[in-house]
């Protein structure tokens, strides 16, 4: 198994295509079974030309990709150092080629209106995707943020393919459809989702860096209505008494140092524990969701997800330092527990990260290669990131998701 990636910043689409094809083929030096292409929204007026230009120079069984406001890939060649770059708001084209012996690669495109009903059996989802569950595939998904019904798709895939890894992102680049593009085989799509299912001699490991740190202690939800948090347990030493969520939040904030209290004014989130049976919850055990608002009269808090009584929640904070520390902690954990045979990776980063968050370019991708090894990494800045937390797959925000491939 072998991966190669090339990144071009040439302002001409023809020149950029020629450069990435030549460099990636030279690096791979083997027949390619799969390709990923990510194109900057600076080329929005030329999206329809991308696949024909690639087909003139490249014969690939499966090629998928999408547009992004920022593009990630490897810059440099054999004459100089090869480095991971995150090119935001500028012309860029990234092409990854993969030689995958013993791996079955199957591509698909789904419109949001074509998805099975969420009450449908798993077989309906298997039929829609066209890949048997018995092959235990892993999925890489790219979707339109406006029409794909991505949350329904993720629930359906988890239902039909439990235990399969699923990573990806929502295409970015503009607020209207004609600045968003999805690519599969030789086609340009403006709606829905494209993806590949990978089965056989391949492992897809995942890192989901949500960039938050927990504050205070976990609480148990005692009363809620849809996404409105109405009552929490009063804490580990209160024998089942309840309190208003806003009162609990105030007590947590009062216990913080001054810098964290200031951060809580604008960067407060709620983490929902995904493992109901784990006694000691740690950073990374929570699905991070926005605090949408508060009701001072009722002491209630609105959360960006549905809640149910019995769930455990914990307040979280996010800033550049926290995001960096969170990613480094997860990468250290990966380095200590994973094999050294990884050959390539895909990175799906929120458009709210990057240089705007860290004040320096290429932060997440360079930190990733520091711990994961000098493997090719490519991807784009997303309108939402797809990755697993606690056994389920979710759409995230402000997150960097990595999908890391190696043979069995």
N, C-alpha and C positions, 0 to 999 in steps of 0.2 A: 504494500500500500504506500502511495506517495502523493503528496500535495505540492502544488506550486502556485504562487500568486505574483502578479505584477500590477503595479499602480502607475498610471500616467496622469500628468498634469498638462498635457498639450491642449491648447485651446481649440484645435481642430479635431472634430470627432474622427475623421479618417485617420489622422496622425495618431490619436490616442488608441484607436482600435489596433492599428498596425503595431504600435509599440507593445501593448499588453499581450497580444497574441504571440508575437515573436519571443518576448522574454519568458512568458509562462511556458510555452512549448519547449524552449531551450532548457529551462530548469527541470521540467518534468521528464523529458527524454524517454517517454513511454506513451503508449496509446491512452488517451483520456476517456474515462467512462462518465464523467459528470463535470459540469461547469457551473459556476456562480458568477454573475455579472452585476455590479452595482454602479449606477451612473448618477452623476451629480445633476441636481435640478438646474444648474447652469446650462445644461444641454436640453432643457425641456422642449424647445421647438424642434429638436431633432430626434426625439425618442423613437419615432417610427422608422428611422434609418439605422438604428443600432443593430437589430437582428440581421437584416440583409448584409450589412458590412461585416459582421462576425461570420456569417455563413460563407462569405467569399473566401475567407482565410482559414476557417476552422470547421472540421467535421466532428460533431459531438452527438452521442446518442441522446443525452439529456442536458439541457441548459436552462436554468431559471435565474431570475434576478428581479431587481426593482430599482426605483429612483430613491434618492436620498438627499437631504439638505447638506449632509456631510458624508464623505466616503472614506473607508478604512482599507488600508492595504500595505504592501511591502514596497518600499522605495529603495532603489540601489540595484547593483548588479555584481557580477563576479569581479569587476575592477575596483569595487569599493564596498564599504559596509552596507549591509541590507538592514533597514530599520523599519519598524512599524510606524505608520503615519496616520493621523486623523485629519483629513483635509476638509475644513468647514467653509461653506459659502464661497466655493471657488470651483472652477472646472476640474473634474477628476473622474477617472474611470478605473475600476478595479475588476480584474478577471482572475478567478481561481479555477485551476484545472486539477482533477483528482483521478488517479489511477487506482481502481478499487477491485483487485482480483478477489473473486469469491463473494462479491457483494451484488445483490440484485437492486437496481435503481429504477424506481417507477415514479413518474411525474403525474401531477393532476392539477386541474383548475376547477374551482367551484364558485358559482355565483351564490350570493347570500340567499336569494330566493329559491335555490335548488336544494338547500340543506334539509335533511329530514327533521321532522318535529322532534322536540326534546323528549317526548313520550314514546318515540319509536324504539324498537328493539335494536340491539347492537348490529344485527345483520343489515339493517337499513343504512347504517353509517359505513359498514364494510363495502356494501354495494356502491355507495356514492364515491368512496375513495378508490375502489377497485383493487384493493390489496387485502389478502386474507389475514385475519388476526393470527392464524397459526404460524405465520412467518415472523411474528414478533418484530415488526418494523420499528425504526426510529424515524421521526419526522422533522423536517426543516420547513417552516411555513413563512410565507411573505404575503401580506394582505393589504388591501385598500382600507384605510381607516374609516371610510364613510359607508360602505355598502356590504362589507364582508360578513356581518353578524359574527364577528370573531369570537365573542364569548360563547355563543351557541356552538360554534365549530369546536372550540377547545373542550367544552363539556362533552360533546358527542364523541370526539376522539378519545378522551379519557375513558368514556363509557365502553367504547368498542375495542380499544387497544390499551387495557390497563397494564401498567408497568413499562410502557414504551416512553422513551424520552421525546419531548417535543419542545423545540426552540424556534425563535424567529423574531419577526418584528413587523410593524405597520409601516408601509412606505411613507416617505415624507418628501417635502419639497415645495408644498404650496397648499393653499386653502381651498382650491377648486380642483375638479376632477382632471382637467387637462394638464395639470402640472404633476400629477401622480401617475406612475407607470409600473405595471407588472409585466414580466416577460416569462414565457415558457415555450420551449422549443423554438419555433420561428414566429411566434405570435406576440403581439403587444396587446395587453388588456388594460382597461381603465377601471375595472370593478372586480370584486370578488377576492379570491385568494388563490395563490399558486403554491405548490409544494412538491417535495420529493419524499418518498418513503424508502428507507435504506434497510435492507435485511440481509442476513447472512453473516459473513466474516467481518463484522464491524461493531464497535461500541461507541455510543455517543454519550459522553459524560457532560455534565452541565454545572455551571457556576452561575448563580443568580445573586448579584451584588445590589441590594436595595438601598445601600448607602445611609442606613440609619443606626442609631444606638438607642437601646432601651433606657428609660428613666423610671425611677420609682420601682414598684413591684407589680407583678401581674394581679389583675382583678378577674373575677368571674361575673359574667353578665347574668343578672337576676331578672331583669325585665327589659324588653325591647319591642319595638314595633317597626317591622321591615328594617330600615337602616337607621332608625332613631334609637339611641341608647338612653334608657329611662332610669335604670337602677343598677348599681353594682354591689357586690358584696363589700363590706366595709374593711376587709383586710384579713390577714391570716390569723389574727388574735382576737376577733370580734364575735366568734360563735354564731356566724350566720346572719348578723345584722346587715342591713342594706344602707346605702347612701346614694345621694344624687351624683351622677357622673361629674357634674361641674364642681361639686365640693371635693370629690376625689382628685380631680385635676388640679384644683387650687392648692391642695395639700402637697401634691407632688412638686408643683412649680416652686412652692415656698421652700422646699428642701434642697433646691438646686443652688449652685454657685451663681454669681452675678452674670457671667457670660452665658451660661445655659438658660438663665431666666430671660435674658434678652433674646436668645435664639428661639425660645418658646413662643415669643410674640408673633413670629412669622414663619417658623419652620417646624410646626408641631404636626405629628402624625399619630395614627393609632395602628398598632400591630395586632393582628388576629392570629392566635396560635392555631397551627394546622394539625398538630399531633395532640389528640385528646388524652393520650395515655402517658405522655412523658412527664415525669414528676418535676424535674428541674429544667425549666425553659432557658434557652440560651439565645444569644444574638444569631439570627438566621433561622430561627424556628417560627418566625412570624411572617404573615402576609401583610405588607405595609399598605395602608389605605389613608386617603386624605381625610382630614377633619373639615367637613363642609360648612359647619356653622354650629351655633349654640343658642339655646333658649334660656336666658337668665331667670325667667319666671319659673319655669319647670325644672331648671337644673339639668336639662337634657343636652345631648351632643349628637349631631347628625354626622354619620360616617359614610364614606364612599363605597359601601358594600352592604349586602344584607347581613343581618345578625340573627342569632337565635340564643335563647336562654341556655346557660351552661357553658358557653364558649368562654375561653380565657383571652383577655386583652391586656395590652400594656402600652402606655404612652411612649412615643419615640421622638427623637430630634434628628434633624439632618442639616449638615453644612459640608463645606469642602473637606475639612479635616476628617469629619466623621465618615464621609464617603470613601476617602482614601484609606482610612483605618479599616473600614468594613471590608473593602475589596482585598486589602492585604491579608487580613485575617482568613478570609475564604481561600485565597490563593495559597497561603501557608498550609491550610488544612488539606487542600488538594495535593500540594507537593508531597506531603507526608503520607498520603493514603493511596496515591494513584501510581500506575506503572510509568516507566520512562519511555514507553513506545509510542507516545502520541505523535501524529504526523501532521496534523493541521487543525485549525480552529476557525470558527466564525464568531464574530462579535457584533452584538446588537445593542447599541448604546442610545440612551434617551437624548433628544435634542437639547435637553436642559443640562446635560453634563458637558464634557469637553472643556475647551478653553474658557468658556463662559463661567463654568463652575470653579475650575482649578486655577485659573489665571495663567496657565501654561499649556502648550499644545501636547497632544499624544500621551496624556498621562495614563489613562486606563490601559491602553494597548502596550505601552512600554512596561508598565508594572506587571501585566500579564506575562509577557515574554521573560521577564526577570525570574519568575517563579515556575512557569510552565515549560521553559526551554525555548530555544530559538527556532520554533516552528512557524510556518506561515500563518498569519492571521489576517482575515479580511472581513468586511461587513459594511455597515452604514449607521447613520444616526436616524433614529426611529421616532414615529409619532406614538409609539407604545411598544413595549418589549414583551415577548412571549417566553415564559420559562416556568419550570416546576418549583413549587414550594410545598413541602410536607405531603407528597404523594399526589397532588393535583397540579394541573397546569393552569396558569393565570396570565392575564394581561396586566402588565406593570407600568409604572411611570417612574421617571428619575432613576432608572435602573440600568446597569450593564449586565447583559446576559451573554455567556460564552457557551458555545457548543464545541466540544473537543473530541476529535475522532482518533481512534486507533484500532488495530485489528484485535480480534478475540485472542 
